Amino acid sequence: MDTGIFWDLRSVSDAQLCSGLSLLLANGYRTEARIIAHMAEVEQRRLHLKAGGASLFDYCTKRLELSNNEAFHRITAARIARRFPVVFTLLEQRELHLTAICLLRDHLTPSNHAELLAEASHKTKWQIQELLARRFPRPDAESRIRKLPQRSAGVGTRSRLLQSFPLQVGPRGRHLLRFRSRRAQLPQLLSSLRRAQLRPSLAQEHEPQQSRRRRLSLRRLRQSQRLRRRCLSVGESSRPRHRGIGFSSMPAQP
């Protein structure tokens, strides 16, 4: 009993289900062949341009609301079938599908279309691709010898730069060599090193005046201590001559 809900097929027997599926497929291919024929005639009469479409593909996607894939396959089949009308019959009889026609479109000629269409009938997409590869082989790719690009400055070049650079690199330059040599080219790297030598570090630029004085005082103190130890070792007495730091006269060693 037909309930009006076509997807409710629980009451349909197995034989009826299989026969109904085959009947629907046959009707679908007959309908598809007629759609292709109508589309070929629409393009022949240029009705898609009169309807305001920029092209037949634009007309199919916007006016007929087909997907891009459906529009491409049906337009291709319509143009091939207009050149070789036997395609309409093969489509209606379910001997060819739209994918097969799209695969054969660049190889069909007036001299080989009958043989090629007959050989491609009732074949899947992969079988048709094998057929085309066998009948229309492509030439082998050319053998080419290409010069490899030169490598940029790496770890080995970094160590050589540290040894051969004429000026003292310092900690800032070593930092640049460590983190920039892999990505930077050699001229940019040398330019960065020169800027690092000529310009003080950011910590020295922004160091407060009080901290700078304290650092200088500590440096002078260490120099005075070294000088005192040296004088004690040679048996002499000396007085450091640094401003701000003084020592009382040290007794001479006997």
Backbone as numpy.savetxt, mean C-alpha at the origin, in Angstrom:
# Nx Ny Nz CAx CAy CAz Cx Cy Cz
-50.86 -26.95 -0.78 -51.71 -25.75 -0.78 -50.83 -24.51 -0.78
-51.14 -23.60 -1.67 -50.35 -22.38 -1.81 -50.82 -21.37 -0.77
-49.91 -21.01 0.14 -50.23 -20.07 1.21 -49.88 -18.63 0.85
-49.20 -18.41 -0.30 -48.81 -17.07 -0.70 -47.44 -16.67 -0.21
-46.83 -17.46 0.65 -45.47 -17.19 1.13 -44.55 -18.12 0.36
-43.86 -17.57 -0.65 -43.12 -18.45 -1.57 -41.90 -19.08 -0.94
-41.39 -18.51 0.15 -40.18 -19.10 0.75 -40.49 -20.19 1.77
-41.76 -20.39 2.07 -42.14 -21.46 2.99 -42.37 -22.73 2.17
-41.32 -23.57 2.08 -41.35 -24.75 1.23 -41.31 -26.04 2.04
-41.70 -25.98 3.30 -41.64 -27.18 4.13 -42.64 -28.24 3.70
-43.73 -27.83 3.11 -44.75 -28.80 2.69 -44.51 -29.35 1.29
-43.47 -28.88 0.60 -43.18 -29.33 -0.77 -42.34 -30.59 -0.70
-42.66 -31.55 -1.54 -41.90 -32.80 -1.55 -40.55 -32.59 -2.23
-39.66 -33.58 -2.09 -38.33 -33.48 -2.68 -38.38 -33.41 -4.19
-39.22 -34.23 -4.81 -39.31 -34.24 -6.27 -39.86 -32.91 -6.78
-40.88 -32.41 -6.10 -41.43 -31.12 -6.53 -40.41 -29.99 -6.34
-39.61 -30.07 -5.28 -38.62 -29.02 -5.03 -37.56 -29.00 -6.12
-37.06 -30.18 -6.52 -36.03 -30.24 -7.55 -36.57 -29.84 -8.91
-37.74 -30.29 -9.24 -38.32 -29.92 -10.54 -38.68 -28.44 -10.59
-39.15 -27.92 -9.48 -39.47 -26.49 -9.44 -38.22 -25.64 -9.58
-37.10 -26.08 -8.97 -35.85 -25.33 -9.10 -35.35 -25.32 -10.54
-35.43 -26.49 -11.21 -35.00 -26.53 -12.61 -35.88 -25.67 -13.50
-37.17 -25.66 -13.23 -38.08 -24.84 -14.02 -37.80 -23.35 -13.82
-37.54 -22.96 -12.59 -37.24 -21.56 -12.32 -35.94 -21.12 -12.99
-34.92 -22.00 -12.96 -33.67 -21.67 -13.62 -33.85 -21.52 -15.12
-34.62 -22.41 -15.71 -34.87 -22.31 -17.15 -35.61 -21.02 -17.48
-36.61 -20.69 -16.67 -37.34 -19.44 -16.91 -36.43 -18.24 -16.69
-35.53 -18.37 -15.69 -34.62 -17.26 -15.43 -33.66 -17.02 -16.59
-33.16 -18.08 -17.21 -32.26 -17.91 -18.36 -33.01 -17.36 -19.57
-34.25 -17.79 -19.74 -35.03 -17.23 -20.84 -35.28 -15.75 -20.61
-35.57 -15.40 -19.36 -35.77 -13.99 -19.04 -34.47 -13.20 -19.21
-33.35 -13.81 -18.80 -32.06 -13.13 -18.93 -31.71 -12.87 -20.39
-31.98 -13.84 -21.26 -31.70 -13.65 -22.68 -32.54 -12.51 -23.25
-33.78 -12.38 -22.82 -34.63 -11.30 -23.30 -34.20 -9.95 -22.73
-33.69 -9.95 -21.48 -33.16 -8.71 -20.91 -31.95 -8.23 -21.73
-31.09 -9.17 -22.11 -29.92 -8.82 -22.92 -30.36 -8.28 -24.28
-31.36 -8.88 -24.87 -31.85 -8.40 -26.17 -32.43 -7.00 -26.05
-33.21 -6.74 -25.01 -33.76 -5.40 -24.82 -32.66 -4.37 -24.58
-31.66 -4.75 -23.83 -30.58 -3.81 -23.53 -29.78 -3.49 -24.80
-29.56 -4.49 -25.65 -28.87 -4.25 -26.91 -29.66 -3.30 -27.80
-30.97 -3.44 -27.81 -31.80 -2.56 -28.63 -31.85 -1.15 -28.06
-31.85 -1.03 -26.73 -31.82 0.30 -26.10 -30.55 1.04 -26.49
-29.42 0.33 -26.50 -28.17 0.98 -26.90 -28.16 1.29 -28.39
-28.77 0.42 -29.20 -28.81 0.66 -30.63 -29.62 1.92 -30.95
-30.72 2.14 -30.25 -31.56 3.31 -30.47 -31.11 4.53 -29.66
-30.10 4.35 -28.80 -29.58 5.42 -27.95 -30.66 6.00 -27.03
-31.50 5.13 -26.54 -32.56 5.59 -25.64 -32.00 5.99 -24.29
-30.86 5.43 -23.91 -30.28 5.81 -22.62 -29.81 7.26 -22.62
-29.40 7.77 -23.79 -29.02 9.18 -23.88 -30.25 10.08 -23.86
-31.32 9.64 -24.48 -32.55 10.43 -24.46 -33.16 10.48 -23.06
-32.89 9.44 -22.27 -33.40 9.42 -20.90 -32.54 10.23 -19.94
-31.45 10.82 -20.43 -30.61 11.66 -19.59 -29.41 10.95 -19.00
-29.15 9.73 -19.43 -27.99 9.02 -18.92 -26.72 9.40 -19.63
-25.63 9.48 -18.90 -24.36 9.82 -19.53 -23.84 8.67 -20.38
-24.17 7.45 -20.04 -23.75 6.26 -20.77 -24.76 5.16 -20.47
-24.58 4.04 -21.16 -25.46 2.91 -20.90 -25.23 2.35 -19.50
-23.99 2.37 -19.05 -23.70 1.91 -17.69 -24.36 2.82 -16.66
-24.31 4.11 -16.88 -24.96 5.06 -15.98 -26.48 4.86 -15.99
-27.03 4.58 -17.16 -28.47 4.33 -17.27 -28.87 3.07 -16.51
-28.05 2.03 -16.60 -28.38 0.77 -15.92 -28.27 0.89 -14.41
-27.27 1.61 -13.92 -27.08 1.70 -12.48 -28.03 2.69 -11.82
-28.38 3.77 -12.52 -29.22 4.80 -11.91 -30.69 4.66 -12.26
-30.99 4.38 -13.53 -32.40 4.29 -13.95 -32.96 2.89 -13.70
-32.21 1.85 -14.06 -32.68 0.49 -13.86 -32.29 -0.07 -12.49
-31.44 0.65 -11.75 -31.03 0.28 -10.38 -30.35 -1.09 -10.33
-29.49 -1.33 -11.30 -28.67 -2.53 -11.29 -27.37 -2.26 -10.53
-26.77 -3.30 -10.01 -25.46 -3.15 -9.39 -24.40 -2.96 -10.47
-23.23 -2.54 -10.07 -22.15 -2.34 -11.04 -21.79 -3.65 -11.74
-21.78 -4.74 -10.98 -21.44 -6.04 -11.56 -22.51 -6.49 -12.55
-23.77 -6.35 -12.19 -24.85 -6.74 -13.10 -24.84 -5.89 -14.37
-24.62 -4.60 -14.21 -24.60 -3.72 -15.39 -23.45 -4.07 -16.33
-22.27 -4.32 -15.77 -21.12 -4.65 -16.61 -21.35 -5.95 -17.38
-21.79 -7.01 -16.71 -21.97 -8.30 -17.37 -23.06 -8.22 -18.45
-24.13 -7.54 -18.18 -25.23 -7.51 -19.15 -24.92 -6.59 -20.32
-24.23 -5.49 -20.09 -23.84 -4.62 -21.21 -22.84 -5.35 -22.10
-21.88 -6.04 -21.51 -20.91 -6.80 -22.31 -21.59 -7.89 -23.11
-22.50 -8.63 -22.48 -23.22 -9.68 -23.21 -24.08 -9.10 -24.32
-24.68 -7.94 -24.09 -25.52 -7.34 -25.12 -24.69 -6.92 -26.34
-23.52 -6.37 -26.12 -22.68 -5.96 -27.24 -22.11 -7.16 -28.00
-21.74 -8.23 -27.29 -21.25 -9.43 -27.96 -22.39 -10.10 -28.74
-23.56 -10.15 -28.14 -24.70 -10.80 -28.82 -25.16 -10.01 -30.03
-24.97 -8.71 -30.03 -25.33 -7.93 -31.20 -24.38 -8.21 -32.36
-23.12 -8.54 -32.06 -22.15 -8.91 -33.10 -22.36 -10.35 -33.55
-22.66 -11.23 -32.59 -22.86 -12.65 -32.89 -24.19 -13.09 -32.30
-25.28 -13.03 -33.05 -26.63 -13.31 -32.51 -26.80 -14.72 -31.95
-25.88 -15.64 -32.25 -26.01 -16.98 -31.70 -25.89 -16.96 -30.17
-25.32 -15.90 -29.62 -25.18 -15.81 -28.16 -26.55 -15.75 -27.49
-27.55 -15.12 -28.12 -28.89 -15.08 -27.54 -29.44 -16.49 -27.35
-29.24 -17.33 -28.35 -29.75 -18.70 -28.26 -29.00 -19.50 -27.19
-27.69 -19.33 -27.11 -26.90 -20.06 -26.12 -27.27 -19.62 -24.71
-27.57 -18.35 -24.53 -28.00 -17.88 -23.21 -29.37 -18.45 -22.85
-30.28 -18.44 -23.78 -31.63 -18.93 -23.49 -31.63 -20.41 -23.18
-30.77 -21.17 -23.83 -30.70 -22.62 -23.62 -29.76 -23.02 -22.47
-29.28 -22.07 -21.73 -28.42 -22.31 -20.56 -27.11 -23.00 -20.93
-26.64 -22.76 -22.13 -25.35 -23.31 -22.54 -24.19 -22.37 -22.21
-24.48 -21.10 -22.09 -23.48 -20.10 -21.71 -24.04 -19.24 -20.60
-23.16 -18.79 -19.72 -23.54 -17.83 -18.68 -22.85 -16.51 -18.95
-23.27 -15.49 -18.24 -22.75 -14.14 -18.50 -21.25 -14.03 -18.22
-20.77 -14.74 -17.20 -19.34 -14.69 -16.91 -18.51 -15.26 -18.05
-19.01 -16.34 -18.68 -18.29 -16.93 -19.81 -18.21 -15.95 -20.98
-19.30 -15.24 -21.24 -19.29 -14.28 -22.35 -18.30 -13.15 -22.07
-18.23 -12.70 -20.82 -17.29 -11.63 -20.49 -15.84 -12.10 -20.62
-15.56 -13.37 -20.31 -14.21 -13.89 -20.46 -13.82 -14.03 -21.92
-14.78 -14.33 -22.78 -14.49 -14.56 -24.21 -14.53 -13.30 -25.06
-14.86 -12.16 -24.47 -15.15 -10.98 -25.28 -13.95 -10.49 -26.09
-12.73 -10.66 -25.58 -11.55 -10.16 -26.28 -10.99 -11.17 -27.28
-11.56 -12.35 -27.36 -11.00 -13.40 -28.22 -11.95 -13.83 -29.34
-13.19 -13.35 -29.31 -14.16 -13.75 -30.33 -13.96 -12.93 -31.61
-13.89 -13.63 -32.72 -13.76 -13.01 -34.04 -14.78 -13.65 -34.97
-15.06 -13.01 -36.11 -16.00 -13.65 -37.05 -15.55 -15.01 -37.54
-14.26 -15.31 -37.49 -13.79 -16.60 -38.00 -13.78 -17.70 -36.94
-13.66 -17.35 -35.65 -13.53 -18.40 -34.64 -14.67 -18.40 -33.62
-15.66 -17.51 -33.74 -16.65 -17.39 -32.69 -17.50 -18.65 -32.53
-17.85 -19.30 -33.65 -18.69 -20.51 -33.55 -17.95 -21.63 -32.82
-16.68 -21.85 -33.19 -15.90 -22.91 -32.55 -15.62 -22.59 -31.09
-15.27 -21.34 -30.82 -14.91 -20.98 -29.45 -16.12 -21.00 -28.53
-17.27 -20.55 -29.00 -18.48 -20.58 -28.18 -18.92 -22.01 -27.91
-18.79 -22.87 -28.91 -19.17 -24.28 -28.71 -18.23 -24.96 -27.72
-16.95 -24.61 -27.77 -16.00 -25.23 -26.85 -16.16 -24.72 -25.42
-16.66 -23.50 -25.27 -16.85 -22.92 -23.94 -18.21 -23.23 -23.34
-19.07 -23.92 -24.06 -20.41 -24.20 -23.55 -20.33 -25.19 -22.37
-21.20 -24.96 -21.38 -21.33 -25.83 -20.19 -20.02 -25.94 -19.42
-19.26 -24.90 -19.39 -18.01 -24.89 -18.65 -18.05 -23.82 -17.57
-17.30 -24.06 -16.51 -17.22 -23.10 -15.42 -16.22 -22.00 -15.76
-16.13 -21.05 -14.87 -15.21 -19.94 -15.09 -13.77 -20.42 -15.16
-13.37 -21.31 -14.22 -11.99 -21.78 -14.21 -11.67 -22.62 -15.43
-12.61 -23.41 -15.90 -12.38 -24.20 -17.11 -12.23 -23.32 -18.34
-13.00 -22.24 -18.40 -12.87 -21.33 -19.54 -11.54 -20.58 -19.49
-11.07 -20.23 -18.30 -9.76 -19.59 -18.19 -8.64 -20.54 -18.63
-8.75 -21.81 -18.29 -7.77 -22.79 -18.77 -7.84 -22.94 -20.29
-9.03 -22.91 -20.84 -9.20 -23.00 -22.29 -8.54 -21.82 -22.99
-8.75 -20.63 -22.47 -8.16 -19.45 -23.08 -6.64 -19.44 -22.94
-6.15 -19.90 -21.80 -4.69 -19.96 -21.62 -4.06 -20.98 -22.57
-4.78 -22.03 -22.91 -4.24 -23.04 -23.82 -4.31 -22.57 -25.28
-5.38 -21.91 -25.63 -5.54 -21.51 -27.01 -4.88 -20.16 -27.33
-4.78 -19.30 -26.33 -4.18 -17.98 -26.55 -3.09 -17.76 -25.49
-1.99 -18.48 -25.60 -0.94 -18.32 -24.58 -0.28 -16.95 -24.68
0.09 -16.44 -23.55 0.79 -15.15 -23.50 2.30 -15.37 -23.59
3.01 -14.42 -24.17 4.48 -14.58 -24.24 5.10 -14.50 -22.85
6.24 -15.15 -22.73 6.96 -15.13 -21.45 7.45 -13.72 -21.15
7.56 -13.44 -19.89 8.06 -12.13 -19.47 9.53 -11.98 -19.84
9.92 -10.78 -20.22 11.29 -10.51 -20.61 12.22 -10.58 -19.40
13.41 -11.10 -19.66 14.44 -11.12 -18.61 15.15 -9.78 -18.60
15.21 -9.17 -17.45 15.81 -7.85 -17.33 16.83 -7.86 -16.20
17.88 -7.07 -16.39 18.91 -6.88 -15.37 18.82 -5.44 -14.91
18.57 -5.26 -13.64 18.36 -3.93 -13.09 19.41 -3.66 -12.02
19.96 -2.47 -12.07 20.96 -2.09 -11.08 20.27 -1.82 -9.75
20.82 -2.41 -8.70 20.25 -2.22 -7.38 20.55 -0.82 -6.88
19.63 -0.20 -6.15 19.90 1.14 -5.61 20.96 1.08 -4.54
21.70 2.19 -4.41 22.74 2.26 -3.40 22.13 2.35 -2.02
22.80 1.68 -1.08 22.31 1.68 0.29 22.63 3.01 0.95
21.70 3.47 1.78 21.92 4.70 2.52 22.85 4.46 3.69
23.20 5.55 4.37 24.14 5.45 5.48 23.57 4.57 6.57
24.33 3.56 6.98 23.88 2.63 7.99 24.79 2.62 9.18
24.84 1.46 9.86 25.64 1.37 11.07 27.12 1.46 10.75
27.58 0.79 9.65 28.98 0.85 9.29 29.42 2.25 8.93
28.57 2.96 8.16 28.90 4.32 7.79 28.92 5.23 9.01
28.06 4.96 10.00 28.03 5.78 11.21 29.36 5.69 11.95
29.91 4.47 12.09 31.19 4.32 12.78 32.32 4.98 12.00
32.29 4.89 10.67 33.33 5.54 9.88 33.24 7.06 9.99
32.03 7.60 10.08 31.88 9.03 10.25 32.46 9.50 11.58
32.24 8.72 12.62 32.79 9.08 13.92 34.31 9.14 13.90
34.94 8.28 13.09 36.39 8.24 13.04 36.98 9.28 12.11
36.29 9.58 10.99 36.87 10.45 9.96 36.38 11.88 10.02
35.39 12.20 10.87 34.88 13.57 10.89 35.93 14.49 11.49
36.22 15.63 10.85 37.38 16.43 11.28 37.21 17.08 12.64
35.99 17.40 13.04 35.79 18.09 14.31 35.31 17.11 15.36
35.31 17.56 16.61 34.81 16.72 17.68 33.30 16.63 17.58
32.79 15.41 17.56 31.35 15.23 17.38 30.60 15.57 18.65
31.03 15.06 19.77 30.38 15.36 21.03 29.15 14.50 21.24
28.54 14.62 22.43 27.37 13.77 22.72 26.17 14.08 21.85
25.98 15.37 21.52 24.83 15.72 20.66 24.97 15.12 19.26
26.19 15.20 18.69 26.41 14.62 17.37 26.31 13.11 17.39
26.76 12.48 18.47 26.62 11.02 18.55 25.17 10.61 18.63
24.37 11.43 19.31 22.94 11.15 19.37 22.32 11.23 17.98
22.74 12.24 17.20 22.23 12.35 15.83 22.66 11.17 14.98
23.90 10.76 15.12 24.38 9.62 14.34 23.65 8.35 14.69
23.27 8.22 15.94 22.64 6.98 16.37 21.21 6.86 15.88
20.44 7.96 15.92 19.02 7.88 15.65 18.61 8.41 14.28
19.51 9.12 13.56 19.11 9.69 12.27 19.84 9.10 11.09
20.88 8.36 11.30 21.67 7.89 10.17 20.95 6.83 9.36
20.01 6.14 9.97 19.31 5.09 9.22 18.32 5.66 8.23
17.77 6.83 8.54 16.75 7.40 7.66 17.26 8.59 6.86
18.26 9.29 7.34 18.73 10.49 6.65 19.81 10.15 5.64
19.92 10.96 4.59 20.98 10.82 3.61 22.27 11.43 4.18
23.38 11.11 3.53 24.68 11.53 4.04 24.82 13.05 4.11
24.43 13.84 3.07 24.58 15.30 3.19 23.77 15.89 4.34
22.51 15.44 4.51 21.71 15.96 5.61 22.30 15.58 6.96
22.88 14.37 7.04 23.47 13.94 8.30 24.68 14.79 8.67
25.57 15.08 7.69 26.73 15.93 7.96 26.30 17.35 8.32
25.25 17.85 7.67 24.76 19.18 8.01 24.24 19.23 9.44
23.56 18.17 9.86 23.07 18.12 11.24 24.22 18.07 12.22
25.29 17.34 11.86 26.45 17.26 12.75 27.13 18.62 12.90
27.25 19.35 11.78 27.88 20.67 11.87 27.05 21.63 12.72
25.74 21.57 12.55 24.88 22.42 13.39 25.01 22.05 14.85
25.16 20.75 15.13 25.31 20.32 16.51 26.62 20.80 17.11
27.67 20.95 16.29 28.95 21.42 16.80 28.95 22.92 17.02
28.33 23.66 16.08 28.38 25.11 16.16 27.38 25.67 17.15
26.34 24.91 17.47 25.30 25.41 18.35 25.32 24.65 19.66
25.23 25.31 20.80 25.21 24.59 22.07 23.93 23.78 22.21
23.95 22.87 23.13 22.79 22.01 23.34 21.65 22.81 23.91
20.45 22.23 23.87 19.27 22.91 24.38 19.36 23.11 25.89
19.99 22.14 26.58 20.11 22.27 28.03 21.00 23.45 28.39
22.05 23.71 27.59 22.92 24.84 27.87 22.27 26.16 27.50
21.45 26.16 26.42 20.80 27.39 26.01 19.79 27.88 27.05
19.03 26.94 27.60 17.96 27.30 28.52 18.37 27.11 29.98
19.63 26.97 30.26 20.08 26.76 31.63 20.02 28.08 32.41
19.46 28.10 33.59 19.41 29.35 34.36 20.81 29.84 34.70
20.89 31.17 34.95 22.19 31.77 35.24 22.77 31.24 36.54
21.93 31.03 37.53 22.41 30.55 38.81 22.97 29.13 38.70
22.29 28.27 37.95 22.78 26.91 37.77 24.09 26.91 36.98
24.21 27.82 36.04 25.45 27.88 35.26 26.62 28.31 36.14
26.39 29.28 37.03 27.45 29.71 37.93 27.87 28.58 38.88
26.86 27.84 39.37 27.18 26.74 40.27 27.99 25.67 39.55
27.66 25.41 38.31 28.39 24.41 37.55 29.84 24.86 37.32
30.03 26.15 36.99 31.37 26.65 36.80 32.18 26.62 38.10
31.52 26.93 39.22 32.22 26.90 40.51 32.66 25.49 40.86
31.79 24.50 40.59 32.16 23.12 40.86 33.33 22.68 39.98
33.35 23.15 38.77 34.44 22.79 37.87 35.76 23.38 38.37
35.72 24.63 38.82 36.95 25.26 39.33 37.42 24.59 40.63
36.45 24.18 41.44 36.81 23.48 42.67 37.53 22.18 42.37
37.02 21.42 41.41 37.69 20.17 41.06 39.08 20.41 40.49
39.20 21.48 39.68 40.52 21.80 39.14 41.50 22.15 40.26
41.01 22.91 41.27 41.87 23.27 42.39 42.27 22.05 43.21
41.33 21.13 43.39 41.65 19.92 44.13 42.69 19.08 43.40
42.57 19.00 42.09 43.58 18.25 41.34 44.95 18.92 41.42
44.92 20.25 41.36 46.18 20.98 41.45 46.83 20.79 42.83
46.00 20.77 43.88 46.56 20.57 45.23 47.17 19.19 45.38
46.49 18.17 44.86 47.05 16.82 44.95 48.35 16.71 44.17
48.42 17.41 43.04 49.64 17.37 42.27 50.79 18.04 43.02
50.48 19.16 43.71 51.52 19.84 44.47 52.00 19.00 45.64
51.09 18.34 46.32 51.48 17.49 47.44 52.32 16.32 46.99
52.05 15.83 45.78 52.80 14.67 45.31 54.23 15.02 44.94
54.50 16.25 44.46 55.85 16.63 44.05 56.60 17.36 45.15
55.98 17.61 46.29 56.64 18.25 47.41 56.72 19.74 47.31
55.78 20.34 46.63 55.77 21.78 46.50 54.46 22.32 47.04
54.45 23.62 47.28 53.22 24.29 47.71 52.82 25.28 46.64
51.57 25.35 46.45 51.08 26.26 45.41 49.74 26.81 45.84
49.37 27.89 45.23 48.08 28.50 45.52 47.29 28.59 44.21
46.12 28.08 44.19 45.33 28.18 42.96 44.98 29.62 42.65
44.95 29.92 41.39 44.68 31.29 40.95 43.31 31.41 40.28
42.32 30.88 40.92 40.96 30.99 40.37 40.16 31.96 41.21
39.40 32.78 40.55 38.59 33.77 41.23 37.44 33.07 41.95
37.21 33.51 43.16 36.08 32.98 43.92 36.42 31.76 44.73
37.55 31.11 44.50 37.91 29.91 45.24 39.34 30.12 45.71
39.57 30.10 46.99 40.92 30.31 47.50 41.27 29.28 48.54
42.58 29.02 48.66 43.10 28.11 49.67 44.17 28.84 50.46
44.24 28.53 51.69 45.35 29.05 52.49 46.64 28.41 52.05
47.70 29.05 52.33 48.98 28.54 51.90 49.24 27.21 52.58
49.68 26.28 51.81 49.92 24.94 52.33 51.37 24.82 52.72
51.64 24.22 53.85 53.03 24.06 54.26 53.77 23.12 53.34
54.98 23.47 53.08 55.78 22.63 52.18 56.19 21.37 52.90
56.24 20.32 52.14 56.64 19.04 52.69 58.15 19.02 52.83
58.67 18.49 53.95 60.12 18.41 54.12 60.72 17.42 53.14
